[in-house]
Amino acid sequence: MTTTLLDVRNLSKYFTITSGTFRRNAGMIKAVDNVSFSIGRSETLGLVGESGCGKTTTGRLILRLIERTAGTMTFHHEGKAIDIASLQGESLRRFRRHIQLVFQDPFSSLNPRMTVFDIVAEPLRAHGCASRGEIEARVESLMRSVGLDPAYLRRYPHAFSGGQRQRVGIARALALNPCLVVCDEPVSALDVSVQAQILNLLKDLQEQLGLAYLFIAHDLSVVENISARVAVMYAGRIVEMAPTNDIFQDPRHPYTVALLQALPKPEPARGKVRPVLPGEIADPGRLPAGCPFHPRCVHANTCCRAEMPCLREYTPGHIVACHRAGDNLFGT
């Protein structure tokens, strides 16, 4: 049996720009452009980038919440290779048991008119995979697994803190025993101390249940301790992907370097000015010629301004889309 759980190849999502009274086609936004990666069983892949880079859209494509423009998504389960994009109707509904989502905002992702019991039990009822007694036992077990007292089941979401609400969201995502959980910035709306608790909970659940995670975040420091590998996205493309240690110790793309330099330092040197990345993130509707990052890159040369770099293997397992990845120009 293959150790790969999800294999994504050349995944793209383009949105048409319309304008005028007759809504004429005025261009194309390449939200996700030719993205490829794989996630192994019980592995965590961190997907990192600025807001608007396409990381959340990538997660929504995998979940079939929106339809792709091009590319393939293959899910390997019980010896079968499932083409996610081709699923329709009942087969798509059954497939959704295997991939679940933890939302970014624990306040808006829970229905305020439903009790915690109904929220966590809803996936089980929707898929009809348990009797009433089994649902009650399953929900109580899920509450304990995420560190909440089952005595809270009849309470409403407003009675919980942000961290507790996110634990409820995690319990709901685990109700159907998924193989892969897409975590869409699950700690960005929480206090720093609570973030650590949720990250530790996710790691514990991964060890207990053998879960795989696609962990979406905009902060590299968040994914450092939870991810086995990190993929860095910029303007809809993956520009660097490597084991986590390689990303932090030997970054090869100037955008990755800029993200690392933006991380808060526990003991910042007095008088030392932190480098600031110039310019704004590239407009996906009007990408510049050549490398999309070149207008913000101090190392850009003529080749960078004219030719789009392809992902190439710099060292085994470390791929980079940069013409100057091997020039030893970068450092954190």
Buried (B, 14 or more C-beta within 10 A) or exposed (E): EEEBBBBBBEBBBBBEEEEEEEEEEEEBBBBBBBBBBBBBBBBBBBBBBBEBBBBBBBBBBBBBEEEBBBBBBBBBBEEEEBEBBEBEEEEEEEBBBBBBBBBBBBBEBBEEEBBBBBBBBBBBEEBEBBEEEEBBEBBBEBBEBBBBEBEBBEBBBEEBEBBBBBBBBBBBBBBBEBBBBBBBBBBBBBEEEBBBBBBEBBBEBBEEBEBBBBBBBBBBBBBBEBBBBBBBBBBBBBBBBBBBEBBBEBBBBBBBBBBBBBBEEEEEEEEEEEEEBEEEBBEBEEBBEBBBBBBBBEBBEEEBBEEBBEBEEBEEEBBBBBBBBEEEEBEE
